[in-house]
C-alpha cells in the first residue's frame, strides 16, 4: 500500500508524529558549493509541506548558518505544524576551542544561535551531531535536560555515535529521570549497511527512531557515476559533489556494482534508481524517516515517488545479496547452525529480534 507524506509515524518511544520522509535542509544555501539559492530552496520547502510533510532537518553549521536562517524564514507562518530538527557540536568559530564539542558551553551557545536564526522560541528536536570522545555523558544529558525544562527544546536525539555510548546514555537518562533520546541519525543505505550490526538493533531496543541520512549514498545509488570515476584524478579540484564523493572514496567497484543492481530493479519496476534506493531504506522496520537532500524541485518530486514503490520478493533478494555486509562477531557466531544446535537442539523456541 503506497505511503504519503501525511502517513505519519511515531518517532522512537515518543508521541511525536513525523512524516516517513524528512526534508534535509543542508542544501538550503550555496556556501557548501552545491546547494540551492534562496528562491529554489523556498520551492523545495513549499513542495514538501504542501504534500503533507512536517519533518525538516538542519544543523547549526549547515551552509555556514544559512540553512537555519532560510528555514526560519520559510517556516515562519506555519511553525506550529512543523517538526524542526537541528544539531550542535560542529565548529562554529574557527580558532575558538569552545565553539565546538558536546560540552555544556557549546550546547547552550549553539542552541541560542539556532533559535535566533530559526526565528523561533523552541526547537522540536535537538541532535548531538558528532561524538567528541571528550565530554562526560552526564554533562551532555544534564545540559540537554536543562534545555528541555527551560522549553527551548522539546526532544533530544543523537547522531554519529557508537552504539555502546548511546545505550549507556539512554540508561543513564532513565536512571536519573532526564529526558530520553528519541532518535538516532546515522548513514544508512544500500551501500552503507554496517548500522545493521549494532546501531539499528540497539535503537529498536532502546526506543530510538532511526533517521538515516545519505539514503542515496551521496548520489552514487542514482546511477550518475561510472567506472570512469574510479580514476585517481576524476574531478579533483572542480568543487563539485562528484569530486567530493570521489575524494571520500565513495566511488568503488563494489559500490558501483550495487548501483547497477539498483538500476536494473528500477528499470523492471518503471521507477528511477533514486526511488528504488529510498524505498529499500523505507522498508526496514527499524527506520522511521530517511532524510532526502534534494537540490531542485525535480529531484524532490522524484524522491517523493519512493513512497509508492513496491518490490517483488526476488527483487528484494537481489538488492540484499549485492549489498549485504558481514555482521561480524558475535552476530555471525550467534546466527550459526552450531550455536543453534548447542543452545536449542531440536526445540522450537521463538527468537525475539
ChimeraX attribute file (.defattr): number of C-alpha atoms within 10 A of each C-alpha:
attribute: neighborCount
match mode: 1-to-1
recipient: residues
	/A:1	7
	/A:2	10
	/A:3	16
	/A:4	18
	/A:5	21
	/A:6	16
	/A:7	14
	/A:8	20
	/A:9	17
	/A:10	16
	/A:11	23
	/A:12	24
	/A:13	15
	/A:14	15
	/A:15	10
	/A:16	16
	/A:17	17
	/A:18	22
	/A:19	24
	/A:20	26
	/A:21	31
	/A:22	25
	/A:23	26
	/A:24	24
	/A:25	30
	/A:26	26
	/A:27	27
	/A:28	32
	/A:29	26
	/A:30	17
	/A:31	16
	/A:32	16
	/A:33	12
	/A:34	16
	/A:35	22
	/A:36	23
	/A:37	16
	/A:38	17
	/A:39	11
	/A:40	16
	/A:41	24
	/A:42	19
	/A:43	15
	/A:44	26
	/A:45	22
	/A:46	14
	/A:47	15
	/A:48	22
	/A:49	19
	/A:50	10
	/A:51	12
	/A:52	15
	/A:53	25
	/A:54	24
	/A:55	26
	/A:56	26
	/A:57	25
	/A:58	24
	/A:59	26
	/A:60	26
	/A:61	21
	/A:62	21
	/A:63	22
	/A:64	15
	/A:65	21
	/A:66	23
	/A:67	29
	/A:68	31
	/A:69	20
	/A:70	22
	/A:71	23
	/A:72	20
	/A:73	13
	/A:74	18
	/A:75	21
	/A:76	12
	/A:77	9
	/A:78	9
	/A:79	14
	/A:80	11
	/A:81	13
	/A:82	16
	/A:83	19
	/A:84	23
	/A:85	23
	/A:86	25
	/A:87	26
	/A:88	26
	/A:89	23
	/A:90	21
	/A:91	17
	/A:92	21
	/A:93	11
	/A:94	9
	/A:95	8
	/A:96	9
	/A:97	11
	/A:98	18
	/A:99	20
	/A:100	21
	/A:101	23
	/A:102	26
	/A:103	20
	/A:104	17
	/A:105	13
	/A:106	19
	/A:107	23
	/A:108	17
	/A:109	15
	/A:110	22
	/A:111	21
	/A:112	14
	/A:113	15
	/A:114	26
	/A:115	20
	/A:116	14
	/A:117	19
	/A:118	26
	/A:119	18
	/A:120	14
	/A:121	12
	/A:122	21
	/A:123	22
	/A:124	19
	/A:125	25
	/A:126	29
	/A:127	25
	/A:128	25
	/A:129	21
	/A:130	17
	/A:131	17
	/A:132	16
	/A:133	11
	/A:134	9
	/A:135	13
	/A:136	12
	/A:137	19
	/A:138	14
	/A:139	13
	/A:140	16
	/A:141	24
	/A:142	17
	/A:143	19
	/A:144	28
	/A:145	21
	/A:146	15
	/A:147	21
	/A:148	21
	/A:149	13
	/A:150	11
	/A:151	14
	/A:152	21
	/A:153	21
	/A:154	18
	/A:155	23
	/A:156	24
	/A:157	24
	/A:158	23
	/A:159	21
	/A:160	17
	/A:161	18
	/A:162	11
	/A:163	18
	/A:164	12
	/A:165	13
	/A:166	23
	/A:167	19
	/A:168	12
	/A:169	19
	/A:170	22
	/A:171	15
	/A:172	16
	/A:173	19
	/A:174	12
	/A:175	9
	/A:176	12
	/A:177	11
	/A:178	19
	/A:179	21
	/A:180	24
	/A:181	30
	/A:182	25
	/A:183	26
	/A:184	29
	/A:185	24
	/A:186	21
	/A:187	21
	/A:188	23
	/A:189	24
	/A:190	24
	/A:191	24
	/A:192	19
	/A:193	16
	/A:194	18
	/A:195	18
	/A:196	16
	/A:197	18
	/A:198	14
	/A:199	22
	/A:200	24
	/A:201	16
	/A:202	19
	/A:203	23
	/A:204	17
	/A:205	12
	/A:206	20
	/A:207	19
	/A:208	29
	/A:209	25
	/A:210	29
	/A:211	25
	/A:212	24
	/A:213	22
	/A:214	19
	/A:215	28
	/A:216	29
	/A:217	21
	/A:218	17
	/A:219	19
	/A:220	25
	/A:221	28
	/A:222	20
	/A:223	18
	/A:224	12
	/A:225	19
	/A:226	15
	/A:227	11
	/A:228	9
	/A:229	18
	/A:230	16
	/A:231	11
	/A:232	10
	/A:233	11
	/A:234	14
	/A:235	17
	/A:236	14
	/A:237	10
	/A:238	10
	/A:239	12
	/A:240	14
	/A:241	16
	/A:242	21
	/A:243	17
	/A:244	16
	/A:245	18
	/A:246	22
	/A:247	16
	/A:248	9
	/A:249	11
	/A:250	20
	/A:251	22
	/A:252	16
	/A:253	12
	/A:254	13
	/A:255	20
	/A:256	22
	/A:257	17
	/A:258	23
	/A:259	30
	/A:260	18
	/A:261	20
	/A:262	27
	/A:263	21
	/A:264	17
	/A:265	22
	/A:266	21
	/A:267	13
	/A:268	12
	/A:269	16
	/A:270	11
	/A:271	19
	/A:272	22
	/A:273	29
	/A:274	25
	/A:275	22
	/A:276	31
	/A:277	27
	/A:278	26
	/A:279	22
	/A:280	20
	/A:281	21
	/A:282	22
	/A:283	12
	/A:284	11
	/A:285	10
	/A:286	20
	/A:287	23
	/A:288	27
	/A:289	25
	/A:290	28
	/A:291	24
	/A:292	25
	/A:293	25
	/A:294	22
	/A:295	21
	/A:296	17
	/A:297	18
	/A:298	10
	/A:299	14
	/A:300	19
	/A:301	14
	/A:302	16
	/A:303	23
	/A:304	21
	/A:305	19
	/A:306	25
	/A:307	19
	/A:308	14
	/A:309	22
	/A:310	17
	/A:311	16
	/A:312	9
	/A:313	8
	/A:314	9
	/A:315	18
	/A:316	13
	/A:317	11
	/A:318	15
	/A:319	20
	/A:320	14
	/A:321	12
	/A:322	18
	/A:323	18
	/A:324	16
	/A:325	16
	/A:326	11
	/A:327	16
	/A:328	10
	/A:329	9
	/A:330	9
	/A:331	12
	/A:332	12
	/A:333	13
	/A:334	12
	/A:335	11
	/A:336	10
	/A:337	10
	/A:338	11
	/A:339	13
	/A:340	14
	/A:341	11
	/A:342	9
	/A:343	10
	/A:344	10
	/A:345	12
	/A:346	9
	/A:347	9
	/A:348	7
	/A:349	8
	/A:350	6
	/A:351	5
	/A:352	4
	/A:353	6
